[in-house]
Amino acid sequence: MNDAFDAGERLITSYRNSKNFADNAISASYAFHWMRTARFENRGRSFLHFPVRIQGTGFLFGAELVKDGWNYTSLTEDRAFTSDAIIQHVHIAYHHEAVFYDEQPVSMKIAARQRLRWAKGHMLAFVETTWPLLKNIFGLRSSLVSRLASFDMIITNLPGAIPFTILKVARIVLRGITIGPATILPAVVTLFTKHLSAIPTALALVVTEYKRMQRCSIPKLLWLCAAFPMFSIIGDIATWIALFKKIRWDPIPHEAALSIDEMNNEHSLEMSDKH
């Protein structure tokens, strides 16, 4: 990241890895989520010289970007910071070789607390940043990349679970009225089947990112892949709760006391085993 900074980039984010991937299905679902973002979103956008998104931690920026102070104090300040950078035409670079080891929640209670904060923060970010991003889309001085990035950020901040669920429920009701009650149950099942697409995504990540994953047995790894839909299901539920609930910021405990040397040694041992 420092090399990229020395080369002229002013805002750079890294590959967000996890030091407790294999603890349980909850920590693995988070880890898969960050890997999916890095591999399938950030790397593709970076290849096209398209700005990526800042996500919470593991990023670097020039002091001049906050010369007027850190003005991002919402529940998810990274979304506001990213939106502002796009509006100010600051390129957000991604460095795939810069690996940052994060710790993921392992209990449903902590995961629910964090996801509720994210959900509320994303709603607030959508409300606060949509109008400035729209002005950037239609601004005379905006480049094509800046316009596309602004549109991308609006869609990212959109709490999609709300409109999509409303449309799905409306469709279920209409099917029940026009076709018959027998069609309601299969239609209800479709509310959850969309989450199953996370399983092949996790399997693809095992293929592409295996060298960067914490070691575990193949049966356990397959189970963790099968449990990945839990991440988006919890997110949808949290979005609906956050719509009606006041959410405050609470600390997320971090207890996985692993050093960077231990993480590097684990991955080195894995490579040695293969050879």
Secondary structure, DSSP 8 states (H G I E B T S, - for coil): -HHHHHTT-SEEEEEEEETTTTS-HHHHHHHHHHHHIIIIIIHHHHHTT------SSSEEE-GGGGTT-----STTHHHHHHHHHHHTT---EEEEEEEEEE----SHHHHHHHHHHHHHHHHHHHHHHHHHHHHHHS-TT--HHHHHHHHHHHHHHS-THHHHHHHHHHHHHHHHHHT-GGGHHHHHHHHHHGGGGHHHHHHHHHHHHGGGS----HHHHHHHHHTTHHHHHHHHHHHHHHHHS--------------HHHHHHHHHHHHHHH-
